[in-house]
Amino acid sequence: MAKDATKGSDDAGEEVVLDGKHLKGLSLADATVDASTLKGANMTNVAADGVSITDARFAKASLDDVSFEEMSLHNATFAKASLDDLSFAEVSLRNATFERASLDDVSFAGVSLHNSTFEGASLDDINFGKMVLKNASLAGAKLDDVDLSGAEFSDCNVEGLVINGVRIDELLDGLDDDDSSEGDASTDD
């Protein structure tokens, strides 16, 4: 049974429903929140550092100036959400969904994104430094002004991915051309 968190509850283990709520200047530091829904919620200036959240749904939510540092956010859904000025630094985001989400000025530095999806998402001014993306999908995503320094991608679907206006297949073809031209160089003795 779901409870509206704004009405309060003494019952542990119940789903917290914050659909459409406006949360501003809130600290959730070190809380444990499971199976919660924040669909269409508006979160501004929220500190959620150290929180453990499982199966949270942020679909169509608007998050601005929110910090999720050093936490666990497994199976979270951010489908069609608007994320601006966020930090997911050192967060575990396994199985997270960012389908068709809009992300601007977001840090995923040092994040584990195993089995996550960014299909059709728009990502601008993103820090993916030292991030691990494994068995994930970036199909149809658009990345602009993205820092990929030290990022590790393995077994990812990148079909239709666009980075700084260039399709990934064109970027990879360019790398193949560079590699083959180096092997074709001849020297005169």
N, C-alpha and C positions, 0 to 999 in steps of 0.2 A: 504494500500500500504506500503510495507516495504522499508526502507531506509538503506543504508549502512552508519553506524555511522561514518566511517572514512571520509566521504565526507561532513558531517555536515547537519543540517536541522533546520529550524526555525519553522517547523510544529509540534505542540504538539500532542500527542496521537498516533503517528505513531509507528509501530513496529521498533525496533532497531535491525539491523542484523550485527553480528560480527562473522559470521561463518568463521572458519579457521584463525582468526586474532591472532596475538601475542600481548598480553597486559602485559607490565612489568612496575613495579614501579608506578602503577596508583592508584589514590585515588578517590573513588566514594562516599565518606562519605556523608551520609544524602540525597542522590539522590533518586528520584522516577523513577523506570524503570518498564514498563509494557509490556507484550507480546514480550519479546526479545528472540532472538536466538543466542546462542554462540556455536553452533554445531562444534565440532572439534577445538574450540579455545584453545589457550595456554595462561593461566594466571599465571604469576609469580610475587610474591611480590606485591600483590594487596590488598588495604584496602577498604573494602566495608561496614564498620561499620555504623549501623544506616540506611542503605539503605532499601527501600521498593521495593521489586521485586515480581511481580505476573506473573505466567505463563511463567517463563523463561525456556529455553531449553538449557541445558549444555551437551547434548548427545555427547558422545565420546570426550568430552573436557578434557584437562589436566590442573589441578589446583594445583599449588605448592606454599606454603607459602602465603595463602590467608586468610584474616580475614573477617568473616561475622557476627561479634558479634552484639548483641542487634538489630536485624533487623527482618523483616518479609519477608519470602521467600516461599509463598504459591504456591502450584501446580507446583513446580519446578521439572524438569526432569534432572537427572544425569545418565541416563541409559548408561552403558558401559563407563562411565567417569573414569578417573584416578585422585583421590584426595589424595594429600600428604601434610602433615604439614598444616592442616587447622583448624580453630576454628569456630564452629557454636554456641559458648556459648551464652545462653539466646536467641536463635533464635526460631521463630515459623516456623516450617517446615511442616505444615499440608498438607496432600495429596502429599507429595514429593515422587519421584520415584528414587531409587538407584539400579534398576535391573541390575544385572551382572556388577556392578561397582567395582572398586578396590580402597579401602580406606586404607591408612596407616598414622598413627600418626594424627588422627582426633579427636577433642573434640566435643561431643554433650552434654556437661555438662549443666543441667538445661533446655534442649530443649524439646519442645512439638512436638512429631512426630505422631499425630493422623492421622489415615488412610494412613500412609506412607508404602512404600514397599522397602524391601532390598532383594527381591527374587534372589537367585543365586549370591549374592554379596560376595566379599572377604574383610573382615575387620580385620586389624592387628594393634595392639597398639592403641586401641580406648578407649576414656573416655566416658562412658554412665552414669556417676555419676549424680544422681538426675534427670535423663531424664524420660519423660513420653511417653510410647509407647502404644497407645490404638487403637484397631481395625486395627492393622497393620499386615504386613506379613514379616516374616524372613525365609520363606520356602526355603530350600536348601542353605541358607547362611552359610558361614564359618567364625567364630569368633575366633581369636587367640590373647592372651594377652590383654583381654578386661576388663576394670574396670566397674563393674555393681553395685557399691556401691550406695545404695539408689534409684536405678532405679525401675520404676514401669511399669510392663507389664500387660495389661489386654485385654482379647478377641483378642489375637494375634494368627496368624497361624505360628507355629514353626515346621511344618512337615519337616523333613530332616535337621533341623538346627544342625550344628556341632560347639561345643564350645571346644577349646583347644584339638581338635582331637577326642572328644567323642560326639556321637550323643545325641541329647536332650532326646530321648526316653530312652536311657540307663541311663542318669543322673537322670531322673525322676523315673525310675524303682529302682534305687539305693536309692533314697529318700523314696520311698514306702517301700522298704525292711527295712530301718532303722526305720521307724515309726512302722512297724508291729513287729519288734524284740523288741522294747521298751515295747509294750503292752503285749508281751509273757513272759516277765521276771516274775519269781515267787520269792517270798521271804519266807524264813523259819523263823518262830517265835521262 
